[in-house]
Amino acid sequence: MLGLADIKDWLIKLDTKTVADINKMAVKEVNDLSIKQLFKSGYIIADHIYIGKLDNKKEKSIGVYQLQTSNPPNVAIGGLGNTQIFEKPVSILIHWNKNAKETELKALELYYKLLNSRNFTINDNKVNYIRLLEPEPVDVGTDSGNVYERVIRAIFYYKKEE
């Protein structure tokens, strides 16, 4: 089963291909990017990545949360034993800094990475793709310390562990 901790650990390893780099590429080039080109082991995209709660609301943080949905679980005809693809709905909060433009660019960077991610593995779970639920990161304003925030809502579609 794909968990929030797995997704958090995977986010830590994202590469830094910028929105400007992606925007300069032809659509075919973007679609042809391999996971190895999009990701590089060991690069941290944020100073802090949390699950469920942003402790002390530190700048340049990303929080991974369970996304509440009203959709019933997708179960194949024949029952759970025949179901091969599962869904993990998540909400990713980008809590960046006091500059709205920098926060938007960081959120878009992550958004485009998720948008272009196909057929990769997170802790023995084969993720087929990520469905983004909005056309761009949603601006949720600022917190009590005037730090700008954006949210990316997504569903990870993955194969169950064998």
PyMOL CGO cylinders between C-alpha atoms (Angstrom):
from pymol import cmd
from pymol.cgo import CYLINDER

trace = [
    CYLINDER, 0.00, 0.00, 0.00, 1.26, 3.44, -0.93, 0.3, 1, 1, 1, 1, 1, 1,
    CYLINDER, 1.26, 3.44, -0.93, 1.37, 5.70, 2.13, 0.3, 1, 1, 1, 1, 1, 1,
    CYLINDER, 1.37, 5.70, 2.13, 1.85, 9.39, 2.82, 0.3, 1, 1, 1, 1, 1, 1,
    CYLINDER, 1.85, 9.39, 2.82, 5.31, 8.68, 4.22, 0.3, 1, 1, 1, 1, 1, 1,
    CYLINDER, 5.31, 8.68, 4.22, 6.27, 6.99, 0.94, 0.3, 1, 1, 1, 1, 1, 1,
    CYLINDER, 6.27, 6.99, 0.94, 5.10, 9.99, -1.05, 0.3, 1, 1, 1, 1, 1, 1,
    CYLINDER, 5.10, 9.99, -1.05, 6.92, 12.37, 1.31, 0.3, 1, 1, 1, 1, 1, 1,
    CYLINDER, 6.92, 12.37, 1.31, 10.17, 10.44, 0.86, 0.3, 1, 1, 1, 1, 1, 1,
    CYLINDER, 10.17, 10.44, 0.86, 9.70, 10.46, -2.92, 0.3, 1, 1, 1, 1, 1, 1,
    CYLINDER, 9.70, 10.46, -2.92, 9.14, 14.24, -2.95, 0.3, 1, 1, 1, 1, 1, 1,
    CYLINDER, 9.14, 14.24, -2.95, 12.48, 14.71, -1.20, 0.3, 1, 1, 1, 1, 1, 1,
    CYLINDER, 12.48, 14.71, -1.20, 14.20, 13.19, -4.24, 0.3, 1, 1, 1, 1, 1, 1,
    CYLINDER, 14.20, 13.19, -4.24, 12.68, 15.45, -6.89, 0.3, 1, 1, 1, 1, 1, 1,
    CYLINDER, 12.68, 15.45, -6.89, 15.02, 17.17, -9.32, 0.3, 1, 1, 1, 1, 1, 1,
    CYLINDER, 15.02, 17.17, -9.32, 15.11, 20.92, -9.96, 0.3, 1, 1, 1, 1, 1, 1,
    CYLINDER, 15.11, 20.92, -9.96, 14.02, 21.17, -13.58, 0.3, 1, 1, 1, 1, 1, 1,
    CYLINDER, 14.02, 21.17, -13.58, 12.50, 24.63, -13.50, 0.3, 1, 1, 1, 1, 1, 1,
    CYLINDER, 12.50, 24.63, -13.50, 9.25, 25.83, -14.97, 0.3, 1, 1, 1, 1, 1, 1,
    CYLINDER, 9.25, 25.83, -14.97, 11.27, 28.06, -17.31, 0.3, 1, 1, 1, 1, 1, 1,
    CYLINDER, 11.27, 28.06, -17.31, 13.16, 24.99, -18.60, 0.3, 1, 1, 1, 1, 1, 1,
    CYLINDER, 13.16, 24.99, -18.60, 9.94, 23.08, -19.17, 0.3, 1, 1, 1, 1, 1, 1,
    CYLINDER, 9.94, 23.08, -19.17, 8.24, 26.07, -20.85, 0.3, 1, 1, 1, 1, 1, 1,
    CYLINDER, 8.24, 26.07, -20.85, 11.11, 26.32, -23.36, 0.3, 1, 1, 1, 1, 1, 1,
    CYLINDER, 11.11, 26.32, -23.36, 10.64, 22.71, -24.42, 0.3, 1, 1, 1, 1, 1, 1,
    CYLINDER, 10.64, 22.71, -24.42, 8.31, 21.54, -27.16, 0.3, 1, 1, 1, 1, 1, 1,
    CYLINDER, 8.31, 21.54, -27.16, 5.31, 19.53, -25.96, 0.3, 1, 1, 1, 1, 1, 1,
    CYLINDER, 5.31, 19.53, -25.96, 6.80, 16.39, -27.52, 0.3, 1, 1, 1, 1, 1, 1,
    CYLINDER, 6.80, 16.39, -27.52, 10.06, 16.95, -25.63, 0.3, 1, 1, 1, 1, 1, 1,
    CYLINDER, 10.06, 16.95, -25.63, 8.22, 17.34, -22.33, 0.3, 1, 1, 1, 1, 1, 1,
    CYLINDER, 8.22, 17.34, -22.33, 6.19, 14.19, -23.00, 0.3, 1, 1, 1, 1, 1, 1,
    CYLINDER, 6.19, 14.19, -23.00, 9.38, 12.30, -23.84, 0.3, 1, 1, 1, 1, 1, 1,
    CYLINDER, 9.38, 12.30, -23.84, 11.18, 13.20, -20.60, 0.3, 1, 1, 1, 1, 1, 1,
    CYLINDER, 11.18, 13.20, -20.60, 12.11, 10.06, -18.75, 0.3, 1, 1, 1, 1, 1, 1,
    CYLINDER, 12.11, 10.06, -18.75, 11.83, 9.70, -15.00, 0.3, 1, 1, 1, 1, 1, 1,
    CYLINDER, 11.83, 9.70, -15.00, 15.64, 9.71, -14.83, 0.3, 1, 1, 1, 1, 1, 1,
    CYLINDER, 15.64, 9.71, -14.83, 15.64, 13.11, -16.53, 0.3, 1, 1, 1, 1, 1, 1,
    CYLINDER, 15.64, 13.11, -16.53, 12.99, 14.45, -14.16, 0.3, 1, 1, 1, 1, 1, 1,
    CYLINDER, 12.99, 14.45, -14.16, 14.37, 13.06, -10.92, 0.3, 1, 1, 1, 1, 1, 1,
    CYLINDER, 14.37, 13.06, -10.92, 17.77, 12.92, -9.30, 0.3, 1, 1, 1, 1, 1, 1,
    CYLINDER, 17.77, 12.92, -9.30, 18.51, 11.14, -6.03, 0.3, 1, 1, 1, 1, 1, 1,
    CYLINDER, 18.51, 11.14, -6.03, 19.28, 13.25, -3.04, 0.3, 1, 1, 1, 1, 1, 1,
    CYLINDER, 19.28, 13.25, -3.04, 18.15, 16.73, -4.12, 0.3, 1, 1, 1, 1, 1, 1,
    CYLINDER, 18.15, 16.73, -4.12, 15.81, 18.38, -1.64, 0.3, 1, 1, 1, 1, 1, 1,
    CYLINDER, 15.81, 18.38, -1.64, 13.16, 20.64, -3.15, 0.3, 1, 1, 1, 1, 1, 1,
    CYLINDER, 13.16, 20.64, -3.15, 12.24, 22.21, 0.18, 0.3, 1, 1, 1, 1, 1, 1,
    CYLINDER, 12.24, 22.21, 0.18, 13.97, 22.88, 3.47, 0.3, 1, 1, 1, 1, 1, 1,
    CYLINDER, 13.97, 22.88, 3.47, 11.31, 20.90, 5.33, 0.3, 1, 1, 1, 1, 1, 1,
    CYLINDER, 11.31, 20.90, 5.33, 8.85, 18.22, 4.20, 0.3, 1, 1, 1, 1, 1, 1,
    CYLINDER, 8.85, 18.22, 4.20, 6.15, 17.08, 6.58, 0.3, 1, 1, 1, 1, 1, 1,
    CYLINDER, 6.15, 17.08, 6.58, 3.29, 14.63, 6.77, 0.3, 1, 1, 1, 1, 1, 1,
    CYLINDER, 3.29, 14.63, 6.77, -0.02, 15.81, 8.18, 0.3, 1, 1, 1, 1, 1, 1,
    CYLINDER, -0.02, 15.81, 8.18, 1.16, 18.90, 10.02, 0.3, 1, 1, 1, 1, 1, 1,
    CYLINDER, 1.16, 18.90, 10.02, 3.61, 21.71, 9.37, 0.3, 1, 1, 1, 1, 1, 1,
    CYLINDER, 3.61, 21.71, 9.37, 5.46, 22.10, 12.65, 0.3, 1, 1, 1, 1, 1, 1,
    CYLINDER, 5.46, 22.10, 12.65, 6.04, 25.75, 13.56, 0.3, 1, 1, 1, 1, 1, 1,
    CYLINDER, 6.04, 25.75, 13.56, 5.16, 26.81, 9.99, 0.3, 1, 1, 1, 1, 1, 1,
    CYLINDER, 5.16, 26.81, 9.99, 8.76, 27.15, 8.82, 0.3, 1, 1, 1, 1, 1, 1,
    CYLINDER, 8.76, 27.15, 8.82, 9.29, 28.84, 5.45, 0.3, 1, 1, 1, 1, 1, 1,
    CYLINDER, 9.29, 28.84, 5.45, 10.17, 26.73, 2.41, 0.3, 1, 1, 1, 1, 1, 1,
    CYLINDER, 10.17, 26.73, 2.41, 8.13, 23.78, 3.65, 0.3, 1, 1, 1, 1, 1, 1,
    CYLINDER, 8.13, 23.78, 3.65, 5.98, 21.23, 1.91, 0.3, 1, 1, 1, 1, 1, 1,
    CYLINDER, 5.98, 21.23, 1.91, 3.26, 19.30, 3.69, 0.3, 1, 1, 1, 1, 1, 1,
    CYLINDER, 3.26, 19.30, 3.69, 1.72, 16.05, 2.43, 0.3, 1, 1, 1, 1, 1, 1,
    CYLINDER, 1.72, 16.05, 2.43, -1.82, 15.33, 3.58, 0.3, 1, 1, 1, 1, 1, 1,
    CYLINDER, -1.82, 15.33, 3.58, -4.48, 12.72, 3.00, 0.3, 1, 1, 1, 1, 1, 1,
    CYLINDER, -4.48, 12.72, 3.00, -7.00, 14.21, 0.56, 0.3, 1, 1, 1, 1, 1, 1,
    CYLINDER, -7.00, 14.21, 0.56, -10.58, 13.64, 1.63, 0.3, 1, 1, 1, 1, 1, 1,
    CYLINDER, -10.58, 13.64, 1.63, -12.75, 12.46, -1.26, 0.3, 1, 1, 1, 1, 1, 1,
    CYLINDER, -12.75, 12.46, -1.26, -16.35, 11.36, -1.51, 0.3, 1, 1, 1, 1, 1, 1,
    CYLINDER, -16.35, 11.36, -1.51, -15.56, 8.76, -4.15, 0.3, 1, 1, 1, 1, 1, 1,
    CYLINDER, -15.56, 8.76, -4.15, -15.98, 5.11, -3.19, 0.3, 1, 1, 1, 1, 1, 1,
    CYLINDER, -15.98, 5.11, -3.19, -12.92, 2.88, -3.63, 0.3, 1, 1, 1, 1, 1, 1,
    CYLINDER, -12.92, 2.88, -3.63, -12.43, 1.50, -7.14, 0.3, 1, 1, 1, 1, 1, 1,
    CYLINDER, -12.43, 1.50, -7.14, -12.81, -2.26, -6.97, 0.3, 1, 1, 1, 1, 1, 1,
    CYLINDER, -12.81, -2.26, -6.97, -12.64, -4.40, -10.10, 0.3, 1, 1, 1, 1, 1, 1,
    CYLINDER, -12.64, -4.40, -10.10, -15.44, -6.73, -11.13, 0.3, 1, 1, 1, 1, 1, 1,
    CYLINDER, -15.44, -6.73, -11.13, -14.75, -9.92, -9.24, 0.3, 1, 1, 1, 1, 1, 1,
    CYLINDER, -14.75, -9.92, -9.24, -13.68, -8.18, -6.06, 0.3, 1, 1, 1, 1, 1, 1,
    CYLINDER, -13.68, -8.18, -6.06, -10.61, -6.89, -4.35, 0.3, 1, 1, 1, 1, 1, 1,
    CYLINDER, -10.61, -6.89, -4.35, -8.52, -9.91, -5.40, 0.3, 1, 1, 1, 1, 1, 1,
    CYLINDER, -8.52, -9.91, -5.40, -8.94, -8.88, -9.05, 0.3, 1, 1, 1, 1, 1, 1,
    CYLINDER, -8.94, -8.88, -9.05, -8.19, -5.21, -8.42, 0.3, 1, 1, 1, 1, 1, 1,
    CYLINDER, -8.19, -5.21, -8.42, -4.73, -4.28, -9.62, 0.3, 1, 1, 1, 1, 1, 1,
    CYLINDER, -4.73, -4.28, -9.62, -4.74, -0.47, -9.65, 0.3, 1, 1, 1, 1, 1, 1,
    CYLINDER, -4.74, -0.47, -9.65, -5.31, 1.50, -6.46, 0.3, 1, 1, 1, 1, 1, 1,
    CYLINDER, -5.31, 1.50, -6.46, -5.68, 5.21, -5.76, 0.3, 1, 1, 1, 1, 1, 1,
    CYLINDER, -5.68, 5.21, -5.76, -3.92, 7.37, -3.17, 0.3, 1, 1, 1, 1, 1, 1,
    CYLINDER, -3.92, 7.37, -3.17, -5.52, 10.83, -2.96, 0.3, 1, 1, 1, 1, 1, 1,
    CYLINDER, -5.52, 10.83, -2.96, -3.15, 13.47, -1.57, 0.3, 1, 1, 1, 1, 1, 1,
    CYLINDER, -3.15, 13.47, -1.57, -3.05, 17.19, -0.97, 0.3, 1, 1, 1, 1, 1, 1,
    CYLINDER, -3.05, 17.19, -0.97, 0.37, 18.85, -1.15, 0.3, 1, 1, 1, 1, 1, 1,
    CYLINDER, 0.37, 18.85, -1.15, 0.74, 22.21, 0.58, 0.3, 1, 1, 1, 1, 1, 1,
    CYLINDER, 0.74, 22.21, 0.58, 3.55, 24.45, -0.62, 0.3, 1, 1, 1, 1, 1, 1,
    CYLINDER, 3.55, 24.45, -0.62, 4.21, 26.86, 2.28, 0.3, 1, 1, 1, 1, 1, 1,
    CYLINDER, 4.21, 26.86, 2.28, 7.02, 28.89, 0.79, 0.3, 1, 1, 1, 1, 1, 1,
    CYLINDER, 7.02, 28.89, 0.79, 7.84, 32.48, 1.72, 0.3, 1, 1, 1, 1, 1, 1,
    CYLINDER, 7.84, 32.48, 1.72, 6.52, 36.06, 1.88, 0.3, 1, 1, 1, 1, 1, 1,
    CYLINDER, 6.52, 36.06, 1.88, 6.96, 36.56, -1.86, 0.3, 1, 1, 1, 1, 1, 1,
    CYLINDER, 6.96, 36.56, -1.86, 3.83, 35.60, -3.83, 0.3, 1, 1, 1, 1, 1, 1,
    CYLINDER, 3.83, 35.60, -3.83, 5.70, 35.20, -7.13, 0.3, 1, 1, 1, 1, 1, 1,
    CYLINDER, 5.70, 35.20, -7.13, 8.41, 32.91, -5.70, 0.3, 1, 1, 1, 1, 1, 1,
    CYLINDER, 8.41, 32.91, -5.70, 5.76, 30.79, -4.00, 0.3, 1, 1, 1, 1, 1, 1,
    CYLINDER, 5.76, 30.79, -4.00, 3.79, 30.49, -7.24, 0.3, 1, 1, 1, 1, 1, 1,
    CYLINDER, 3.79, 30.49, -7.24, 6.91, 29.51, -9.21, 0.3, 1, 1, 1, 1, 1, 1,
    CYLINDER, 6.91, 29.51, -9.21, 7.92, 26.85, -6.66, 0.3, 1, 1, 1, 1, 1, 1,
    CYLINDER, 7.92, 26.85, -6.66, 4.39, 25.43, -6.70, 0.3, 1, 1, 1, 1, 1, 1,
    CYLINDER, 4.39, 25.43, -6.70, 4.38, 25.37, -10.52, 0.3, 1, 1, 1, 1, 1, 1,
    CYLINDER, 4.38, 25.37, -10.52, 7.77, 23.63, -10.54, 0.3, 1, 1, 1, 1, 1, 1,
    CYLINDER, 7.77, 23.63, -10.54, 6.39, 20.83, -8.42, 0.3, 1, 1, 1, 1, 1, 1,
    CYLINDER, 6.39, 20.83, -8.42, 3.09, 20.79, -10.34, 0.3, 1, 1, 1, 1, 1, 1,
    CYLINDER, 3.09, 20.79, -10.34, 4.84, 20.23, -13.70, 0.3, 1, 1, 1, 1, 1, 1,
    CYLINDER, 4.84, 20.23, -13.70, 7.00, 17.50, -12.22, 0.3, 1, 1, 1, 1, 1, 1,
    CYLINDER, 7.00, 17.50, -12.22, 3.91, 15.67, -11.03, 0.3, 1, 1, 1, 1, 1, 1,
    CYLINDER, 3.91, 15.67, -11.03, 2.15, 16.29, -14.34, 0.3, 1, 1, 1, 1, 1, 1,
    CYLINDER, 2.15, 16.29, -14.34, 5.01, 14.66, -16.26, 0.3, 1, 1, 1, 1, 1, 1,
    CYLINDER, 5.01, 14.66, -16.26, 5.56, 11.72, -13.92, 0.3, 1, 1, 1, 1, 1, 1,
    CYLINDER, 5.56, 11.72, -13.92, 4.70, 8.32, -15.39, 0.3, 1, 1, 1, 1, 1, 1,
    CYLINDER, 4.70, 8.32, -15.39, 5.63, 4.72, -14.61, 0.3, 1, 1, 1, 1, 1, 1,
    CYLINDER, 5.63, 4.72, -14.61, 7.97, 5.07, -11.66, 0.3, 1, 1, 1, 1, 1, 1,
    CYLINDER, 7.97, 5.07, -11.66, 8.39, 3.23, -8.37, 0.3, 1, 1, 1, 1, 1, 1,
    CYLINDER, 8.39, 3.23, -8.37, 7.87, 4.41, -4.82, 0.3, 1, 1, 1, 1, 1, 1,
    CYLINDER, 7.87, 4.41, -4.82, 8.92, 1.77, -2.27, 0.3, 1, 1, 1, 1, 1, 1,
    CYLINDER, 8.92, 1.77, -2.27, 7.99, -1.26, -4.40, 0.3, 1, 1, 1, 1, 1, 1,
    CYLINDER, 7.99, -1.26, -4.40, 4.74, 0.37, -5.56, 0.3, 1, 1, 1, 1, 1, 1,
    CYLINDER, 4.74, 0.37, -5.56, 4.63, 0.91, -9.34, 0.3, 1, 1, 1, 1, 1, 1,
    CYLINDER, 4.63, 0.91, -9.34, 2.97, 4.31, -9.82, 0.3, 1, 1, 1, 1, 1, 1,
    CYLINDER, 2.97, 4.31, -9.82, 1.40, 4.45, -13.29, 0.3, 1, 1, 1, 1, 1, 1,
    CYLINDER, 1.40, 4.45, -13.29, 0.62, 8.15, -13.22, 0.3, 1, 1, 1, 1, 1, 1,
    CYLINDER, 0.62, 8.15, -13.22, -0.54, 11.06, -11.11, 0.3, 1, 1, 1, 1, 1, 1,
    CYLINDER, -0.54, 11.06, -11.11, -3.86, 12.75, -11.90, 0.3, 1, 1, 1, 1, 1, 1,
    CYLINDER, -3.86, 12.75, -11.90, -3.83, 16.42, -10.94, 0.3, 1, 1, 1, 1, 1, 1,
    CYLINDER, -3.83, 16.42, -10.94, -7.28, 17.58, -9.86, 0.3, 1, 1, 1, 1, 1, 1,
    CYLINDER, -7.28, 17.58, -9.86, -6.93, 21.27, -10.78, 0.3, 1, 1, 1, 1, 1, 1,
    CYLINDER, -6.93, 21.27, -10.78, -5.33, 22.95, -13.81, 0.3, 1, 1, 1, 1, 1, 1,
    CYLINDER, -5.33, 22.95, -13.81, -2.69, 24.63, -11.61, 0.3, 1, 1, 1, 1, 1, 1,
    CYLINDER, -2.69, 24.63, -11.61, -1.69, 24.91, -7.94, 0.3, 1, 1, 1, 1, 1, 1,
    CYLINDER, -1.69, 24.91, -7.94, -4.49, 26.58, -5.99, 0.3, 1, 1, 1, 1, 1, 1,
    CYLINDER, -4.49, 26.58, -5.99, -3.67, 29.85, -4.22, 0.3, 1, 1, 1, 1, 1, 1,
    CYLINDER, -3.67, 29.85, -4.22, -4.88, 29.58, -0.62, 0.3, 1, 1, 1, 1, 1, 1,
    CYLINDER, -4.88, 29.58, -0.62, -3.55, 32.98, 0.45, 0.3, 1, 1, 1, 1, 1, 1,
    CYLINDER, -3.55, 32.98, 0.45, -1.21, 33.50, 3.38, 0.3, 1, 1, 1, 1, 1, 1,
    CYLINDER, -1.21, 33.50, 3.38, -0.94, 32.04, 6.84, 0.3, 1, 1, 1, 1, 1, 1,
    CYLINDER, -0.94, 32.04, 6.84, -0.92, 34.12, 10.06, 0.3, 1, 1, 1, 1, 1, 1,
    CYLINDER, -0.92, 34.12, 10.06, 2.77, 34.97, 9.43, 0.3, 1, 1, 1, 1, 1, 1,
    CYLINDER, 2.77, 34.97, 9.43, 2.05, 36.28, 5.89, 0.3, 1, 1, 1, 1, 1, 1,
    CYLINDER, 2.05, 36.28, 5.89, 3.77, 33.30, 4.23, 0.3, 1, 1, 1, 1, 1, 1,
    CYLINDER, 3.77, 33.30, 4.23, 2.14, 32.51, 0.87, 0.3, 1, 1, 1, 1, 1, 1,
    CYLINDER, 2.14, 32.51, 0.87, 0.73, 29.03, 0.31, 0.3, 1, 1, 1, 1, 1, 1,
    CYLINDER, 0.73, 29.03, 0.31, -0.40, 26.98, -2.67, 0.3, 1, 1, 1, 1, 1, 1,
    CYLINDER, -0.40, 26.98, -2.67, -2.05, 23.55, -2.75, 0.3, 1, 1, 1, 1, 1, 1,
    CYLINDER, -2.05, 23.55, -2.75, -1.76, 20.75, -5.30, 0.3, 1, 1, 1, 1, 1, 1,
    CYLINDER, -1.76, 20.75, -5.30, -4.46, 18.10, -5.10, 0.3, 1, 1, 1, 1, 1, 1,
    CYLINDER, -4.46, 18.10, -5.10, -3.67, 14.84, -6.85, 0.3, 1, 1, 1, 1, 1, 1,
    CYLINDER, -3.67, 14.84, -6.85, -4.43, 11.14, -7.05, 0.3, 1, 1, 1, 1, 1, 1,
    CYLINDER, -4.43, 11.14, -7.05, -1.57, 8.67, -7.38, 0.3, 1, 1, 1, 1, 1, 1,
    CYLINDER, -1.57, 8.67, -7.38, -2.60, 5.56, -9.36, 0.3, 1, 1, 1, 1, 1, 1,
    CYLINDER, -2.60, 5.56, -9.36, -0.45, 2.58, -8.44, 0.3, 1, 1, 1, 1, 1, 1,
    CYLINDER, -0.45, 2.58, -8.44, -0.27, -1.19, -8.72, 0.3, 1, 1, 1, 1, 1, 1,
    CYLINDER, -0.27, -1.19, -8.72, -0.61, -3.21, -5.57, 0.3, 1, 1, 1, 1, 1, 1,
    CYLINDER, -0.61, -3.21, -5.57, 2.47, -4.88, -4.17, 0.3, 1, 1, 1, 1, 1, 1,
    CYLINDER, 2.47, -4.88, -4.17, 2.98, -8.48, -5.24, 0.3, 1, 1, 1, 1, 1, 1,
]
cmd.load_cgo(trace, "trace")
